[in-house]
Amino acid sequence: MSEHPSGPLFECFQNLDDPRVVDLVRHKLLDIVAMTICAVICGADGWTDVATFGEAKESWLRSFLELPNGIPSHDTIGDVFARLDPDQFRACFMDWVRMVFDLTEGQVVAVDGKTVRHSYDNRLGKNAIHMVNAWATDTSLALGQVKLDDKTNEITAIPELLDMLELSGCIVTIDAMGCQKEIAQKILDKDADYVLAVKGNQPTLREKIEQMFTDAEGIDFAHTQHDIDSDIGKDHGRVETRKCWVIDDSKYLFYIQGPDERRWWPGLRSIVKIEATRRIGEKESTETRYYISSRGDSAKALNATIRGHWGVENSLHWVLDIAFREDESRIRAGYAAENLVFRQV
């Protein structure tokens, strides 16, 4: 084993501060971090699992780790992660992700929040952690996370997360909470495009968009620049038909914006209506959603982009809950819960 391990992981984490007392250290920090990341990738969801993984794979781990005193105990691993600075750990982790992965042109990056439900501690007055995630839908990779402070919400956390990412050429999709002009501008400043859901938090905008589609449909879109798409998906006994209407007519967009250019939505090029009809057995339900976008894409492309956004729910949040048992985790000492979440992405 080389005295100084090399590779992207070690390069990115080499400047991570060790919170332990130097004279009492028996296990190298990089060994603990690298072993933990490997264990979590393989399905570990707690410190005991990480230690068990290390013991089972010790010979393999020694091919690239030093492990001068063998595999650290689960208590040692938990203590280290409880004391690691979460902001510094996050920065190192995201540097590693960026080093080993490049976003491709046109990739959809879905941004959404998730609460780690059992990370609260009533005795210490500690609320449950809420994270905002960025998910690359085509390659199924979490690009980064930001933890919400107790006095902030997703509107303030999303710009912080976007600042951390290289998004050039990508399409950023965000649910209604992110439908803010400042966030739209931030995405454009990152040389990316946006598709933002419009719901009750933007009542005037939603009302105008809904009325515009009602009026356009009433005249069968006569003299209205538009596009229409429809697709059908089947999964787990469920059949979903998704119809998509896109209007990119400048007259309609001007109506939404109004005469005062200072109040315009930056880069707005189209409005979108999605009508999703879901059938499970004999039961059928229909939901209508509206979006604004800086893209001038076809209805087929925007339909696929919006459908891709739900990958953050199905492929990230669902996996965190079912595979990693994140919501059931009782890890909460110090910064351990926050650091555990970061290394699961």
C-alpha positions, 0 to 999 in steps of 0.5 A: 500500500502506498504511503500516500493514497492517490485518486480523485476521492483522496485529492478532493478530501485531503484538505478536510479538517480533522476535528479529533485530538491529534495525539489520540488518533488511531485511524486516518481521517481519509481512511474513515471517509473513503471506507464510509463512502464505499460502504454507503454506495453498497447499501450501508445506512448506519455506522454499524453497517459501515464497520461491518462492511469494512471488516468484510472487505478489509483485504480489498480496502487495504489495496487503496487505504492505509488502515494502520490499526485495522477497521475503526469501530462503529463508535469511532466512525459515528463520532468522527462524522458527528464532529466533521464540519458539514459545510466543509464535508459538502464542499469536498464531496461536491468537488469529488462529484464534479471531478468524476462526472460531467453534465451533458448538453441539454441534461435535465437537472431537477431541484427538489426538497426532502425532509429527513423525518427522524433527524429531530431531537426534541430534548435538544430542541433540534428540528428535523433536517430539510435538504434541497437536492439537485438530481441529474435525471439522465444519468441518475446522479445527485449533484449536490445538496444544501441544508435549510437553516431553521429560519430559511426556506427553499426560496433562499436555499435554491440559489445557494445550491445553484451557485455550487453547480456547473449548469451550462447548457442544462435545463433546470426544473423546479417545483412551485416553490422555486417559481421566483423571478430571482431564481429564474434569473440565477439559472439564466446567469448560469448559462442554463434554461428553466422549466418552473411549475406555477401553482398557488404561490404565484396566483396571478401568474397561474390565473393568467396562464390558465385563462390564456389556455382556456381562451386559446382552446376555445378558438381551437388555437386559431392564429396562436403559435402553439404545439401539442403532444401526447404520450402514454406510459405504463408502470406497475399496473398504472396507465398514465396519459400525458397531454402537453400544450405549449404556447410560445406566441409573443402576444400571449407572453406579453399579456402575461408579462404586462407593459412594465418590463421591470416586472417581466419574467427573465427569459420567458419564451413559453408557457406549458399546460400538462394534463395527466390522466392516471388509470389504476384498474377502474379508477381514473383521476386527472390533474392539470399543471402549468409551467413557464419556461425559457425554452422554445422547445416542442411540446414533445421535448417539454413534455419529456423534460417535465416528466423527467423532473419526477426522477428526483422523487422516484430515483432519489428520494424513494431510494433514500427512504427505501434502500437507505432507510433515511426517514427511519434513521435515528442518527442525530448526534452533532453533525452526523445526520447532516453528513450522513445525508450528504454521503448518500447522494 
